[in-house]
């Protein structure tokens, strides 16, 4: 079977990155930072590739769908979204505080799921918490930012 060399090379690099990331020498926080940087770089590469492939209207719609999917995570971690919305350092801090607060609410549900809890009971609770978390984060946006965010989501 023939593989395109660039694809094979990227796959190999990805494999090496995740093997190195999994090494026990690194702290969780350090691994998360590296993973975040890797994901952001991968997104940049994908965006560059798709920009040349899709028509502008198609690309804009794809971006809207991706932002809808990522919603809170886009507000928390996307440098591009933060720049577009002009998220202040204070807002970034507020977003982080909300995320930490809700992480404590998610932990018991995650433990319940790991212990074999019923997914049909856990999932609605998780979805309710996630919606509340998104609402609380979005509440820290100014009216102008909320309007722009709504437009970005489509």
N, CA, C and O atoms as a GROMACS GRO file, in nm:
protein
  616
    1UNK      N    1   0.085  -0.118   0.000
    1UNK     CA    2   0.000   0.000   0.000
    1UNK      C    3   0.089   0.124   0.000
    1UNK      O    4   0.186   0.130   0.075
    2UNK      N    5   0.056   0.221  -0.083
    2UNK     CA    6   0.134   0.342  -0.096
    2UNK      C    7   0.077   0.451  -0.006
    2UNK      O    8  -0.044   0.475  -0.006
    3UNK      N    9   0.162   0.517   0.070
    3UNK     CA   10   0.122   0.632   0.151
    3UNK      C   11   0.195   0.754   0.100
    3UNK      O   12   0.311   0.745   0.059
    4UNK      N   13   0.131   0.867   0.102
    4UNK     CA   14   0.196   0.989   0.063
    4UNK      C   15   0.303   1.022   0.167
    4UNK      O   16   0.274   1.020   0.287
    5UNK      N   17   0.425   1.052   0.125
    5UNK     CA   18   0.534   1.082   0.220
    5UNK      C   19   0.500   1.188   0.322
    5UNK      O   20   0.530   1.168   0.440
    6UNK      N   21   0.436   1.304   0.284
    6UNK     CA   22   0.406   1.404   0.388
    6UNK      C   23   0.312   1.349   0.496
    6UNK      O   24   0.326   1.382   0.613
    7UNK      N   25   0.217   1.265   0.455
    7UNK     CA   26   0.123   1.209   0.551
    7UNK      C   27   0.194   1.112   0.645
    7UNK      O   28   0.172   1.114   0.766
    8UNK      N   29   0.280   1.028   0.589
    8UNK     CA   30   0.356   0.932   0.669
    8UNK      C   31   0.445   1.006   0.767
    8UNK      O   32   0.456   0.968   0.884
    9UNK      N   33   0.510   1.112   0.721
    9UNK     CA   34   0.598   1.192   0.805
    9UNK      C   35   0.520   1.257   0.920
    9UNK      O   36   0.564   1.256   1.034
   10UNK      N   37   0.404   1.313   0.888
   10UNK     CA   38   0.322   1.377   0.992
   10UNK      C   39   0.274   1.275   1.094
   10UNK      O   40   0.273   1.301   1.214
   11UNK      N   41   0.234   1.159   1.046
   11UNK     CA   42   0.187   1.054   1.136
   11UNK      C   43   0.299   1.012   1.230
   11UNK      O   44   0.277   0.994   1.350
   12UNK      N   45   0.418   0.996   1.176
   12UNK     CA   46   0.533   0.957   1.257
   12UNK      C   47   0.565   1.065   1.360
   12UNK      O   48   0.593   1.034   1.476
   13UNK      N   49   0.561   1.192   1.319
   13UNK     CA   50   0.589   1.302   1.412
   13UNK      C   51   0.484   1.308   1.522
   13UNK      O   52   0.516   1.333   1.639
   14UNK      N   53   0.358   1.285   1.485
   14UNK     CA   54   0.250   1.285   1.583
   14UNK      C   55   0.271   1.173   1.685
   14UNK      O   56   0.258   1.194   1.805
   15UNK      N   57   0.304   1.057   1.636
   15UNK     CA   58   0.329   0.941   1.724
   15UNK      C   59   0.443   0.971   1.821
   15UNK      O   60   0.432   0.943   1.940
   16UNK      N   61   0.551   1.029   1.769
   16UNK     CA   62   0.666   1.063   1.854
   16UNK      C   63   0.629   1.166   1.959
   16UNK      O   64   0.670   1.156   2.074
   17UNK      N   65   0.550   1.266   1.919
   17UNK     CA   66   0.508   1.369   2.014
   17UNK      C   67   0.430   1.307   2.130
   17UNK      O   68   0.459   1.336   2.246
   18UNK      N   69   0.332   1.222   2.098
   18UNK     CA   70   0.250   1.165   2.204
   18UNK      C   71   0.326   1.065   2.290
   18UNK      O   72   0.297   1.051   2.408
   19UNK      N   73   0.423   0.995   2.232
   19UNK     CA   74   0.507   0.907   2.313
   19UNK      C   75   0.590   0.988   2.410
   19UNK      O   76   0.601   0.954   2.528
   20UNK      N   77   0.649   1.097   2.360
   20UNK     CA   78   0.729   1.185   2.445
   20UNK      C   79   0.642   1.252   2.552
   20UNK      O   80   0.684   1.268   2.666
   21UNK      N   81   0.521   1.290   2.512
   21UNK     CA   82   0.428   1.354   2.605
   21UNK      C   83   0.391   1.260   2.720
   21UNK      O   84   0.370   1.304   2.833
   22UNK      N   85   0.382   1.132   2.690
   22UNK     CA   86   0.342   1.033   2.790
   22UNK      C   87   0.453   0.993   2.885
   22UNK      O   88   0.427   0.922   2.983
   23UNK      N   89   0.576   1.037   2.859
   23UNK     CA   90   0.686   1.003   2.950
   23UNK      C   91   0.652   1.048   3.091
   23UNK      O   92   0.596   1.155   3.111
   24UNK      N   93   0.688   0.966   3.189
   24UNK     CA   94   0.654   0.992   3.328
   24UNK      C   95   0.731   1.106   3.392
   24UNK      O   96   0.704   1.142   3.506
   25UNK      N   97   0.828   1.162   3.321
   25UNK     CA   98   0.913   1.267   3.378
   25UNK      C   99   0.843   1.402   3.391
   25UNK      O  100   0.886   1.488   3.468
   26UNK      N  101   0.735   1.421   3.317
   26UNK     CA  102   0.670   1.552   3.313
   26UNK      C  103   0.552   1.559   3.409
   26UNK      O  104   0.482   1.460   3.433
   27UNK      N  105   0.531   1.679   3.462
   27UNK     CA  106   0.416   1.703   3.548
   27UNK      C  107   0.293   1.722   3.461
   27UNK      O  108   0.303   1.758   3.343
   28UNK      N  109   0.177   1.699   3.519
   28UNK     CA  110   0.050   1.709   3.446
   28UNK      C  111   0.034   1.847   3.383
   28UNK      O  112  -0.006   1.857   3.267
   29UNK      N  113   0.066   1.950   3.456
   29UNK     CA  114   0.050   2.088   3.406
   29UNK      C  115   0.140   2.111   3.284
   29UNK      O  116   0.098   2.174   3.186
   30UNK      N  117   0.262   2.060   3.290
   30UNK     CA  118   0.356   2.075   3.178
   30UNK      C  119   0.305   1.999   3.055
   30UNK      O  120   0.315   2.049   2.943
   31UNK      N  121   0.251   1.879   3.077
   31UNK     CA  122   0.196   1.801   2.965
   31UNK      C  123   0.077   1.873   2.902
   31UNK      O  124   0.063   1.875   2.780
   32UNK      N  125  -0.008   1.932   2.986
   32UNK     CA  126  -0.124   2.004   2.935
   32UNK      C  127  -0.082   2.123   2.850
   32UNK      O  128  -0.142   2.149   2.745
   33UNK      N  129   0.021   2.196   2.894
   33UNK     CA  130   0.070   2.310   2.817
   33UNK      C  131   0.124   2.265   2.682
   33UNK      O  132   0.096   2.327   2.579
   34UNK      N  133   0.201   2.157   2.681
   34UNK     CA  134   0.257   2.105   2.556
   34UNK      C  135   0.146   2.056   2.464
   34UNK      O  136   0.151   2.079   2.343
   35UNK      N  137   0.048   1.989   2.520
   35UNK     CA  138  -0.063   1.939   2.440
   35UNK      C  139  -0.143   2.055   2.382
   35UNK      O  140  -0.184   2.050   2.265
   36UNK      N  141  -0.165   2.158   2.461
   36UNK     CA  142  -0.238   2.275   2.414
   36UNK      C  143  -0.163   2.342   2.298
   36UNK      O  144  -0.223   2.378   2.197
   37UNK      N  145  -0.031   2.358   2.314
   37UNK     CA  146   0.050   2.420   2.209
   37UNK      C  147   0.047   2.334   2.082
   37UNK      O  148   0.038   2.386   1.971
   38UNK      N  149   0.054   2.202   2.098
   38UNK     CA  150   0.049   2.111   1.984
   38UNK      C  151  -0.085   2.121   1.913
   38UNK      O  152  -0.091   2.126   1.790
   39UNK      N  153  -0.194   2.124   1.991
   39UNK     CA  154  -0.328   2.132   1.932
   39UNK      C  155  -0.346   2.264   1.858
   39UNK      O  156  -0.408   2.267   1.752
   40UNK      N  157  -0.294   2.372   1.914
   40UNK     CA  158  -0.306   2.501   1.849
   40UNK      C  159  -0.229   2.504   1.717
   40UNK      O  160  -0.277   2.558   1.618
   41UNK      N  161  -0.110   2.446   1.717
   41UNK     CA  162  -0.029   2.440   1.595
   41UNK      C  163  -0.098   2.352   1.490
   41UNK      O  164  -0.099   2.385   1.372
   42UNK      N  165  -0.155   2.240   1.533
   42UNK     CA  166  -0.227   2.152   1.441
   42UNK      C  167  -0.347   2.225   1.381
   42UNK      O  168  -0.377   2.210   1.263
   43UNK      N  169  -0.416   2.305   1.463
   43UNK     CA  170  -0.530   2.382   1.414
   43UNK      C  171  -0.485   2.486   1.312
   43UNK      O  172  -0.552   2.507   1.212
   44UNK      N  173  -0.372   2.551   1.338
   44UNK     CA  174  -0.318   2.648   1.243
   44UNK      C  175  -0.287   2.581   1.109
   44UNK      O  176  -0.320   2.634   1.002
   45UNK      N  177  -0.225   2.463   1.115
   45UNK     CA  178  -0.192   2.390   0.992
   45UNK      C  179  -0.318   2.349   0.917
   45UNK      O  180  -0.325   2.361   0.795
   46UNK      N  181  -0.417   2.302   0.990
   46UNK     CA  182  -0.543   2.262   0.927
   46UNK      C  183  -0.611   2.383   0.863
   46UNK      O  184  -0.663   2.375   0.752
   47UNK      N  185  -0.612   2.493   0.934
   47UNK     CA  186  -0.674   2.615   0.882
   47UNK      C  187  -0.604   2.660   0.753
   47UNK      O  188  -0.670   2.695   0.656
   48UNK      N  189  -0.472   2.658   0.754
   48UNK     CA  190  -0.398   2.698   0.634
   48UNK      C  191  -0.431   2.605   0.517
   48UNK      O  192  -0.450   2.651   0.404
   49UNK      N  193  -0.438   2.476   0.544
   49UNK     CA  194  -0.471   2.378   0.440
   49UNK      C  195  -0.612   2.402   0.386
   49UNK      O  196  -0.633   2.406   0.265
   50UNK      N  197  -0.708   2.418   0.476
   50UNK     CA  198  -0.847   2.435   0.435
   50UNK      C  199  -0.873   2.568   0.367
   50UNK      O  200  -0.961   2.578   0.281
   51UNK      N  201  -0.798   2.670   0.403
   51UNK     CA  202  -0.814   2.801   0.341
   51UNK      C  203  -0.788   2.791   0.191
   51UNK      O  204  -0.856   2.855   0.111
   52UNK      N  205  -0.690   2.712   0.154
   52UNK     CA  206  -0.660   2.695   0.012
   52UNK      C  207  -0.754   2.599  -0.058
   52UNK      O  208  -0.761   2.598  -0.181
   53UNK      N  209  -0.824   2.519   0.018
   53UNK     CA  210  -0.909   2.415  -0.039
   53UNK      C  211  -1.055   2.457  -0.053
   53UNK      O  212  -1.120   2.428  -0.153
   54UNK      N  213  -1.106   2.526   0.049
   54UNK     CA  214  -1.248   2.562   0.052
   54UNK      C  215  -1.271   2.702  -0.002
   54UNK      O  216  -1.182   2.787   0.001
   55UNK      N  217  -1.391   2.724  -0.051
   55UNK     CA  218  -1.431   2.859  -0.088
   55UNK      C  219  -1.452   2.938   0.042
   55UNK      O  220  -1.474   2.878   0.147
   56UNK      N  221  -1.445   3.069   0.034
   56UNK     CA  222  -1.454   3.153   0.154
   56UNK      C  223  -1.581   3.125   0.234
   56UNK      O  224  -1.576   3.115   0.357
   57UNK      N  225  -1.693   3.113   0.166
   57UNK     CA  226  -1.821   3.088   0.234
   57UNK      C  227  -1.818   2.952   0.306
   57UNK      O  228  -1.868   2.940   0.418
   58UNK      N  229  -1.761   2.853   0.242
   58UNK     CA  230  -1.750   2.720   0.304
   58UNK      C  231  -1.660   2.725   0.426
   58UNK      O  232  -1.691   2.666   0.530
   59UNK      N  233  -1.548   2.794   0.413
   59UNK     CA  234  -1.454   2.804   0.524
   59UNK      C  235  -1.517   2.877   0.642
   59UNK      O  236  -1.501   2.835   0.757
   60UNK      N  237  -1.588   2.986   0.615
   60UNK     CA  238  -1.653   3.062   0.722
   60UNK      C  239  -1.756   2.977   0.795
   60UNK      O  240  -1.766   2.983   0.918
   61UNK      N  241  -1.833   2.898   0.721
   61UNK     CA  242  -1.933   2.812   0.784
   61UNK      C  243  -1.866   2.702   0.868
   61UNK      O  244  -1.911   2.671   0.978
   62UNK      N  245  -1.758   2.646   0.816
   62UNK     CA  246  -1.684   2.544   0.891
   62UNK      C  247  -1.633   2.604   1.023
   62UNK      O  248  -1.640   2.539   1.127
   63UNK      N  249  -1.583   2.726   1.018
   63UNK     CA  250  -1.534   2.791   1.139
   63UNK      C  251  -1.647   2.810   1.241
   63UNK      O  252  -1.627   2.788   1.360
   64UNK      N  253  -1.765   2.850   1.193
   64UNK     CA  254  -1.879   2.865   1.282
   64UNK      C  255  -1.912   2.732   1.351
   64UNK      O  256  -1.935   2.728   1.472
   65UNK      N  257  -1.916   2.626   1.274
   65UNK     CA  258  -1.948   2.495   1.331
   65UNK      C  259  -1.842   2.452   1.432
   65UNK      O  260  -1.875   2.397   1.538
   66UNK      N  261  -1.717   2.478   1.401
   66UNK     CA  262  -1.609   2.443   1.494
   66UNK      C  263  -1.620   2.523   1.624
   66UNK      O  264  -1.600   2.469   1.732
   67UNK      N  265  -1.654   2.651   1.613
   67UNK     CA  266  -1.671   2.733   1.733
   67UNK      C  267  -1.792   2.688   1.814
   67UNK      O  268  -1.789   2.690   1.937
   68UNK      N  269  -1.899   2.646   1.745
   68UNK     CA  270  -2.017   2.594   1.815
   68UNK      C  271  -1.979   2.467   1.892
   68UNK      O  272  -2.023   2.447   2.006
   69UNK      N  273  -1.899   2.384   1.830
   69UNK     CA  274  -1.857   2.260   1.894
   69UNK      C  275  -1.768   2.289   2.015
   69UNK      O  276  -1.785   2.231   2.122
   70UNK      N  277  -1.673   2.379   1.997
   70UNK     CA  278  -1.574   2.405   2.101
   70UNK      C  279  -1.622   2.504   2.206
   70UNK      O  280  -1.572   2.506   2.319
   71UNK      N  281  -1.717   2.585   2.171
   71UNK     CA  282  -1.777   2.693   2.248
   71UNK      C  283  -1.692   2.743   2.366
   71UNK      O  284  -1.611   2.834   2.349
   72UNK      N  285  -1.708   2.685   2.482
   72UNK     CA  286  -1.639   2.731   2.601
   72UNK      C  287  -1.488   2.717   2.587
   72UNK      O  288  -1.413   2.804   2.629
   73UNK      N  289  -1.445   2.607   2.527
   73UNK     CA  290  -1.301   2.583   2.513
   73UNK      C  291  -1.238   2.685   2.418
   73UNK      O  292  -1.121   2.719   2.432
   74UNK      N  293  -1.315   2.732   2.321
   74UNK     CA  294  -1.266   2.837   2.232
   74UNK      C  295  -1.245   2.966   2.310
   74UNK      O  296  -1.147   3.037   2.290
   75UNK      N  297  -1.338   2.997   2.400
   75UNK     CA  298  -1.325   3.117   2.482
   75UNK      C  299  -1.210   3.104   2.582
   75UNK      O  300  -1.141   3.202   2.611
   76UNK      N  301  -1.190   2.985   2.633
   76UNK     CA  302  -1.086   2.963   2.734
   76UNK      C  303  -0.947   2.955   2.674
   76UNK      O  304  -0.851   3.004   2.733
   77UNK      N  305  -0.936   2.892   2.558
   77UNK     CA  306  -0.801   2.859   2.513
   77UNK      C  307  -0.758   2.902   2.375
   77UNK      O  308  -0.641   2.886   2.341
   78UNK      N  309  -0.846   2.957   2.295
   78UNK     CA  310  -0.807   2.994   2.160
   78UNK      C  311  -0.752   3.135   2.157
   78UNK      O  312  -0.822   3.232   2.187
   79UNK      N  313  -0.625   3.147   2.120
   79UNK     CA  314  -0.562   3.278   2.110
   79UNK      C  315  -0.630   3.361   2.000
   79UNK      O  316  -0.645   3.483   2.013
   80UNK      N  317  -0.671   3.294   1.893
   80UNK     CA  318  -0.737   3.362   1.782
   80UNK      C  319  -0.870   3.422   1.826
   80UNK      O  320  -0.901   3.537   1.794
   81UNK      N  321  -0.949   3.344   1.900
   81UNK     CA  322  -1.080   3.393   1.949
   81UNK      C  323  -1.058   3.505   2.050
   81UNK      O  324  -1.128   3.606   2.047
   82UNK      N  325  -0.962   3.487   2.139
   82UNK     CA  326  -0.933   3.590   2.240
   82UNK      C  327  -0.893   3.722   2.173
   82UNK      O  328  -0.933   3.830   2.217
   83UNK      N  329  -0.815   3.712   2.068
   83UNK     CA  330  -0.772   3.833   1.996
   83UNK      C  331  -0.890   3.898   1.925
   83UNK      O  332  -0.908   4.019   1.931
   84UNK      N  333  -0.971   3.816   1.857
   84UNK     CA  334  -1.087   3.870   1.784
   84UNK      C  335  -1.186   3.939   1.877
   84UNK      O  336  -1.239   4.045   1.845
   85UNK      N  337  -1.210   3.878   1.992
   85UNK     CA  338  -1.306   3.934   2.088
   85UNK      C  339  -1.243   4.036   2.182
   85UNK      O  340  -1.312   4.099   2.262
   86UNK      N  341  -1.112   4.052   2.170
   86UNK     CA  342  -1.038   4.143   2.258
   86UNK      C  343  -1.063   4.108   2.406
   86UNK      O  344  -1.100   4.194   2.486
   87UNK      N  345  -1.042   3.981   2.438
   87UNK     CA  346  -1.059   3.932   2.575
   87UNK      C  347  -0.948   3.992   2.661
   87UNK      O  348  -0.830   3.981   2.627
   88UNK      N  349  -0.986   4.055   2.770
   88UNK     CA  350  -0.887   4.118   2.859
   88UNK      C  351  -0.826   4.011   2.951
   88UNK      O  352  -0.878   3.900   2.964
   89UNK      N  353  -0.715   4.049   3.014
   89UNK     CA  354  -0.652   3.959   3.112
   89UNK      C  355  -0.747   3.930   3.227
   89UNK      O  356  -0.753   3.818   3.277
   90UNK      N  357  -0.823   4.033   3.268
   90UNK     CA  358  -0.919   4.014   3.377
   90UNK      C  359  -1.026   3.912   3.337
   90UNK      O  360  -1.062   3.825   3.416
   91UNK      N  361  -1.077   3.924   3.215
   91UNK     CA  362  -1.177   3.828   3.168
   91UNK      C  363  -1.119   3.687   3.161
   91UNK      O  364  -1.184   3.590   3.200
   92UNK      N  365  -0.996   3.676   3.111
   92UNK     CA  366  -0.930   3.546   3.102
   92UNK      C  367  -0.920   3.483   3.241
   92UNK      O  368  -0.941   3.363   3.258
   93UNK      N  369  -0.888   3.565   3.339
   93UNK     CA  370  -0.879   3.518   3.477
   93UNK      C  371  -1.018   3.474   3.526
   93UNK      O  372  -1.030   3.370   3.592
   94UNK      N  373  -1.120   3.552   3.495
   94UNK     CA  374  -1.256   3.518   3.536
   94UNK      C  375  -1.301   3.387   3.471
   94UNK      O  376  -1.364   3.303   3.536
   95UNK      N  377  -1.269   3.368   3.344
   95UNK     CA  378  -1.303   3.244   3.274
   95UNK      C  379  -1.237   3.125   3.346
   95UNK      O  380  -1.300   3.022   3.368
   96UNK      N  381  -1.110   3.143   3.381
   96UNK     CA  382  -1.036   3.037   3.449
   96UNK      C  383  -1.097   3.002   3.584
   96UNK      O  384  -1.104   2.886   3.622
   97UNK      N  385  -1.140   3.105   3.657
   97UNK     CA  386  -1.202   3.082   3.788
   97UNK      C  387  -1.332   3.004   3.774
   97UNK      O  388  -1.361   2.914   3.853
   98UNK      N  389  -1.411   3.038   3.673
   98UNK     CA  390  -1.537   2.966   3.648
   98UNK      C  391  -1.505   2.821   3.612
   98UNK      O  392  -1.569   2.728   3.662
   99UNK      N  393  -1.406   2.802   3.525
   99UNK     CA  394  -1.369   2.667   3.483
   99UNK      C  395  -1.324   2.582   3.603
   99UNK      O  396  -1.362   2.466   3.614
  100UNK      N  397  -1.244   2.641   3.692
  100UNK     CA  398  -1.198   2.568   3.810
  100UNK      C  399  -1.314   2.533   3.903
  100UNK      O  400  -1.321   2.422   3.956
  101UNK      N  401  -1.403   2.627   3.922
  101UNK     CA  402  -1.520   2.604   4.008
  101UNK      C  403  -1.603   2.487   3.955
  101UNK      O  404  -1.645   2.400   4.031
  102UNK      N  405  -1.624   2.486   3.825
  102UNK     CA  406  -1.706   2.380   3.766
  102UNK      C  407  -1.632   2.247   3.759
  102UNK      O  408  -1.694   2.140   3.762
  103UNK      N  409  -1.500   2.253   3.750
  103UNK     CA  410  -1.424   2.128   3.750
  103UNK      C  411  -1.452   2.051   3.878
  103UNK      O  412  -1.461   1.928   3.877
  104UNK      N  413  -1.465   2.122   3.989
  104UNK     CA  414  -1.495   2.059   4.117
  104UNK      C  415  -1.635   1.995   4.116
  104UNK      O  416  -1.659   1.895   4.183
  105UNK      N  417  -1.726   2.055   4.038
  105UNK     CA  418  -1.861   1.998   4.027
  105UNK      C  419  -1.863   1.876   3.936
  105UNK      O  420  -1.943   1.784   3.953
  106UNK      N  421  -1.772   1.875   3.837
  106UNK     CA  422  -1.766   1.763   3.742
  106UNK      C  423  -1.700   1.639   3.803
  106UNK      O  424  -1.736   1.527   3.768
  107UNK      N  425  -1.606   1.659   3.894
  107UNK     CA  426  -1.528   1.548   3.949
  107UNK      C  427  -1.613   1.435   4.007
  107UNK      O  428  -1.587   1.319   3.976
  108UNK      N  429  -1.713   1.464   4.091
  108UNK     CA  430  -1.793   1.352   4.145
  108UNK      C  431  -1.866   1.274   4.034
  108UNK      O  432  -1.881   1.152   4.044
  109UNK      N  433  -1.910   1.344   3.931
  109UNK     CA  434  -1.979   1.276   3.821
  109UNK      C  435  -1.881   1.188   3.742
  109UNK      O  436  -1.916   1.079   3.698
  110UNK      N  437  -1.759   1.237   3.726
  110UNK     CA  438  -1.658   1.159   3.656
  110UNK      C  439  -1.623   1.033   3.736
  110UNK      O  440  -1.607   0.924   3.680
  111UNK      N  441  -1.611   1.049   3.866
  111UNK     CA  442  -1.581   0.933   3.952
  111UNK      C  443  -1.695   0.832   3.947
  111UNK      O  444  -1.672   0.711   3.943
  112UNK      N  445  -1.817   0.883   3.947
  112UNK     CA  446  -1.934   0.795   3.937
  112UNK      C  447  -1.932   0.718   3.806
  112UNK      O  448  -1.961   0.598   3.802
  113UNK      N  449  -1.896   0.786   3.698
  113UNK     CA  450  -1.888   0.721   3.567
  113UNK      C  451  -1.778   0.615   3.565
  113UNK      O  452  -1.796   0.508   3.508
  114UNK      N  453  -1.665   0.646   3.628
  114UNK     CA  454  -1.553   0.551   3.631
  114UNK      C  455  -1.585   0.428   3.714
  114UNK      O  456  -1.531   0.320   3.691
  115UNK      N  457  -1.674   0.445   3.811
  115UNK     CA  458  -1.712   0.332   3.896
  115UNK      C  459  -1.826   0.250   3.835
  115UNK      O  460  -1.879   0.158   3.898
  116UNK      N  461  -1.861   0.285   3.711
  116UNK     CA  462  -1.964   0.207   3.643
  116UNK      C  463  -2.104   0.263   3.658
  116UNK      O  464  -2.202   0.191   3.643
  117UNK      N  465  -2.114   0.392   3.688
  117UNK     CA  466  -2.244   0.456   3.699
  117UNK      C  467  -2.321   0.450   3.568
  117UNK      O  468  -2.264   0.424   3.462
  118UNK      N  469  -2.448   0.473   3.577
  118UNK     CA  470  -2.534   0.464   3.458
  118UNK      C  471  -2.518   0.589   3.371
  118UNK      O  472  -2.548   0.700   3.414
  119UNK      N  473  -2.468   0.569   3.248
  119UNK     CA  474  -2.447   0.683   3.159
  119UNK      C  475  -2.574   0.764   3.132
  119UNK      O  476  -2.568   0.886   3.118
  120UNK      N  477  -2.688   0.695   3.126
  120UNK     CA  478  -2.814   0.765   3.098
  120UNK      C  479  -2.855   0.858   3.213
  120UNK      O  480  -2.937   0.947   3.194
  121UNK      N  481  -2.797   0.837   3.331
  121UNK     CA  482  -2.823   0.927   3.444
  121UNK      C  483  -2.714   1.034   3.456
  121UNK      O  484  -2.743   1.148   3.493
  122UNK      N  485  -2.592   0.997   3.425
  122UNK     CA  486  -2.478   1.089   3.441
  122UNK      C  487  -2.474   1.193   3.330
  122UNK      O  488  -2.448   1.310   3.355
  123UNK      N  489  -2.500   1.149   3.208
  123UNK     CA  490  -2.490   1.238   3.093
  123UNK      C  491  -2.576   1.364   3.105
  123UNK      O  492  -2.525   1.474   3.083
  124UNK      N  493  -2.705   1.353   3.140
  124UNK     CA  494  -2.786   1.476   3.152
  124UNK      C  495  -2.732   1.571   3.259
  124UNK      O  496  -2.739   1.693   3.244
  125UNK      N  497  -2.679   1.516   3.367
  125UNK     CA  498  -2.621   1.600   3.472
  125UNK      C  499  -2.499   1.674   3.419
  125UNK      O  500  -2.480   1.793   3.446
  126UNK      N  501  -2.416   1.603   3.343
  126UNK     CA  502  -2.296   1.664   3.284
  126UNK      C  503  -2.335   1.773   3.185
  126UNK      O  504  -2.274   1.881   3.184
  127UNK      N  505  -2.434   1.746   3.105
  127UNK     CA  506  -2.478   1.843   3.004
  127UNK      C  507  -2.535   1.969   3.071
  127UNK      O  508  -2.511   2.081   3.024
  128UNK      N  509  -2.609   1.951   3.178
  128UNK     CA  510  -2.665   2.065   3.252
  128UNK      C  511  -2.553   2.149   3.312
  128UNK      O  512  -2.556   2.272   3.302
  129UNK      N  513  -2.454   2.083   3.373
  129UNK     CA  514  -2.340   2.155   3.429
  129UNK      C  515  -2.262   2.228   3.320
  129UNK      O  516  -2.223   2.343   3.338
  130UNK      N  517  -2.240   2.161   3.208
  130UNK     CA  518  -2.164   2.222   3.098
  130UNK      C  519  -2.236   2.347   3.046
  130UNK      O  520  -2.172   2.450   3.021
  131UNK      N  521  -2.368   2.340   3.031
  131UNK     CA  522  -2.446   2.455   2.985
  131UNK      C  523  -2.434   2.570   3.085
  131UNK      O  524  -2.415   2.685   3.046
  132UNK      N  525  -2.446   2.538   3.212
  132UNK     CA  526  -2.434   2.640   3.316
  132UNK      C  527  -2.294   2.703   3.314
  132UNK      O  528  -2.280   2.824   3.332
  133UNK      N  529  -2.193   2.620   3.293
  133UNK     CA  530  -2.055   2.669   3.287
  133UNK      C  531  -2.037   2.765   3.168
  133UNK      O  532  -1.978   2.872   3.184
  134UNK      N  533  -2.086   2.727   3.053
  134UNK     CA  534  -2.076   2.813   2.934
  134UNK      C  535  -2.148   2.945   2.959
  134UNK      O  536  -2.095   3.052   2.927
  135UNK      N  537  -2.268   2.939   3.017
  135UNK     CA  538  -2.344   3.060   3.046
  135UNK      C  539  -2.269   3.153   3.140
  135UNK      O  540  -2.267   3.274   3.121
  136UNK      N  541  -2.207   3.095   3.242
  136UNK     CA  542  -2.132   3.176   3.339
  136UNK      C  543  -2.009   3.240   3.276
  136UNK      O  544  -1.975   3.355   3.305
  137UNK      N  545  -1.942   3.166   3.190
  137UNK     CA  546  -1.825   3.222   3.121
  137UNK      C  547  -1.868   3.333   3.027
  137UNK      O  548  -1.808   3.440   3.025
  138UNK      N  549  -1.973   3.306   2.948
  138UNK     CA  550  -2.021   3.407   2.853
  138UNK      C  551  -2.075   3.531   2.924
  138UNK      O  552  -2.077   3.639   2.866
  139UNK      N  553  -2.119   3.517   3.048
  139UNK     CA  554  -2.169   3.632   3.125
  139UNK      C  555  -2.059   3.734   3.152
  139UNK      O  556  -2.088   3.851   3.180
  140UNK      N  557  -1.933   3.693   3.144
  140UNK     CA  558  -1.820   3.784   3.167
  140UNK      C  559  -1.782   3.862   3.041
  140UNK      O  560  -1.691   3.944   3.044
  141UNK      N  561  -1.851   3.837   2.931
  141UNK     CA  562  -1.827   3.913   2.809
  141UNK      C  563  -1.905   4.044   2.814
  141UNK      O  564  -2.013   4.051   2.872
  142UNK      N  565  -1.849   4.147   2.753
  142UNK     CA  566  -1.922   4.274   2.743
  142UNK      C  567  -2.035   4.255   2.641
  142UNK      O  568  -2.038   4.156   2.569
  143UNK      N  569  -2.127   4.351   2.636
  143UNK     CA  570  -2.237   4.342   2.539
  143UNK      C  571  -2.184   4.335   2.396
  143UNK      O  572  -2.235   4.258   2.314
  144UNK      N  573  -2.082   4.416   2.365
  144UNK     CA  574  -2.025   4.416   2.231
  144UNK      C  575  -1.959   4.280   2.200
  144UNK      O  576  -1.972   4.228   2.090
  145UNK      N  577  -1.890   4.224   2.300
  145UNK     CA  578  -1.827   4.093   2.282
  145UNK      C  579  -1.933   3.984   2.263
  145UNK      O  580  -1.916   3.894   2.181
  146UNK      N  581  -2.041   3.992   2.341
  146UNK     CA  582  -2.150   3.894   2.328
  146UNK      C  583  -2.209   3.898   2.187
  146UNK      O  584  -2.236   3.794   2.127
  147UNK      N  585  -2.228   4.019   2.136
  147UNK     CA  586  -2.284   4.034   2.002
  147UNK      C  587  -2.190   3.974   1.898
  147UNK      O  588  -2.232   3.901   1.809
  148UNK      N  589  -2.062   4.006   1.911
  148UNK     CA  590  -1.963   3.954   1.816
  148UNK      C  591  -1.951   3.802   1.828
  148UNK      O  592  -1.940   3.733   1.727
  149UNK      N  593  -1.953   3.750   1.950
  149UNK     CA  594  -1.945   3.605   1.974
  149UNK      C  595  -2.062   3.534   1.909
  149UNK      O  596  -2.046   3.429   1.848
  150UNK      N  597  -2.182   3.594   1.924
  150UNK     CA  598  -2.301   3.534   1.862
  150UNK      C  599  -2.286   3.530   1.710
  150UNK      O  600  -2.323   3.432   1.646
  151UNK      N  601  -2.232   3.636   1.653
  151UNK     CA  602  -2.208   3.639   1.508
  151UNK      C  603  -2.104   3.536   1.467
  151UNK      O  604  -2.117   3.471   1.363
  152UNK      N  605  -2.000   3.521   1.549
  152UNK     CA  606  -1.895   3.423   1.519
  152UNK      C  607  -1.951   3.280   1.520
  152UNK      O  608  -1.907   3.194   1.444
  153UNK      N  609  -2.050   3.256   1.608
  153UNK     CA  610  -2.109   3.123   1.619
  153UNK      C  611  -2.208   3.093   1.505
  153UNK      O  612  -2.238   2.977   1.476
  154UNK      N  613  -2.256   3.199   1.440
  154UNK     CA  614  -2.347   3.179   1.326
  154UNK      C  615  -2.491   3.167   1.365
  154UNK      O  616  -2.577   3.150   1.278
   0.00000   0.00000   0.00000
